[in-house]
Amino acid sequence: MKRTICTLLLISGMTVSALAQGTVSLDSCRAMALRNNKELRQAEAKIEVAHHQHATAQAAYKPTIDLEATYLYNARNLSLVESDQLLPTKTFNPKTGTYDFNLVTDPQTGYPVQVNGQVVPAQVALLPKDALTYNIHHVMAGALTITQPLYMGGKIKAMNEITSRAEELARAMSQNKADDIIYDVDVAYWQVVSLVAKQKLAKSYVDLVERLDNDVKAMQQQGVATKANVLNVDVKLNEAQVDLTRVNNGVVLARMLLAQRCGLPVNTTFTLADENRDEVGTGLLVAKTDMNTVLARRHDIRALELATEIYDQKARVERAAMMPTLAAMASVYVTNPNSFNGFKNRFNGSFAVGAVLKVPIWHWGGLSSKYKAALAEARIKRLELDDARDKINLQVQQATFRYDEALKTYAMTKANLAKADENLRIAGVAFKEGVATVDEVTAAQTAWLKANSEKIDAEIDVRLCDTYLSKVTGLMSY
């Protein structure tokens, strides 16, 4: 962790120093973009979320300890009887060997006396209402419970696998996002380099046409050039100046886009390290790749593989819902008032241990339907993965052909530029000697401009193709 922080600080210091000097390299732009991009920061936060979710899933293996406390105020006391109760008593009868009720009997008949159809007890036991009235105004209870899952049908293991894969998935998505950011920065960087080169070319072309314009006007004064020749060159000069204005505006906008991609204010001014180079370099990558190696390096393929594994584990979670579950528990609890030894308004408690078994029996096919739906979703993800592999294979082949084509195009534009330079030189010499017309010179200048522009485009296209091929083959380095 310390090494990572030190590396970031070193890169930040180098970037700030480069900005202070006014020259920024491609690597510096990449570092600024990775450091300042808010979407990448979000992706890193998602990695942290997935990490904590995985820790939560791992905690399900361990016993849980919970403390509960309850207080309840009751407005009234609890009474088990409505009023004082008179209970009849019994006396042992030796003749029958049983207990008989003590009843008032008629001396003459010996039968129990009845009043309003009810026998009259001779003796009663008084059960006062106050003795069965309890003070429950303040009720307090507490419990400390430990629960240990023993068997959850494989759900805990499946959830751990899901969260573990989810954390890897978040990392793969973050790396894939970083690749996208680097590619966008490279495109913006080389776009600036391209437009700056065309800006210099446009200035050179304006200077070239201005010199021709001055020569033709001087020749007109000497009577060896016509007004039409002057107007023709003036038109070319105006077109060149318009093109220069467009390129100047394009450079400003391209610099603003690059600054925005780097996470800097759009009005930030800095010079790129490759602006003043005559050659920015080509042929950086070998265009031969092994598809198995490419697929192993691609972060998006890894993300789809992890998503497929996650959906497989989700199916196991749904299957676990159809399995019996078993958990052990132990609890220590206290109550006030308590009834462990008569009703008393004081704390007293006990403990309990046990197990909870749950066996799903009949849910009208609901659980099995969820499981089958999860299996179908897992199949969909596998098909998406296979489709992505096929598309990446085509993508790599297209990028390889495009890269080879860009190299060949660049070689041809260099050859064309050499011919255009020589043609312009010959046309200039011939014009000074009076054996070439103004139209021939302007045509040579236009051809020279076109050859230079095509060479710049081809050179930058090689760079962009190299960057794109690096991206699609998983070789993007930063």
Helices and strands as residue ranges (DSSP letters): H 2-21, E 23-24, H 26-36, H 38-59, E 64-73, E 78-79, E 85-88, E 90-93, E 98-101, E 114-115, E 118-119, E 124-127, G 130-132, E 133-134, E 138-151, H 155-222, H 227-261, E 271-272, H 291-297, H 299-320, E 325-336, E 348-358, H 366-432, H 438-472
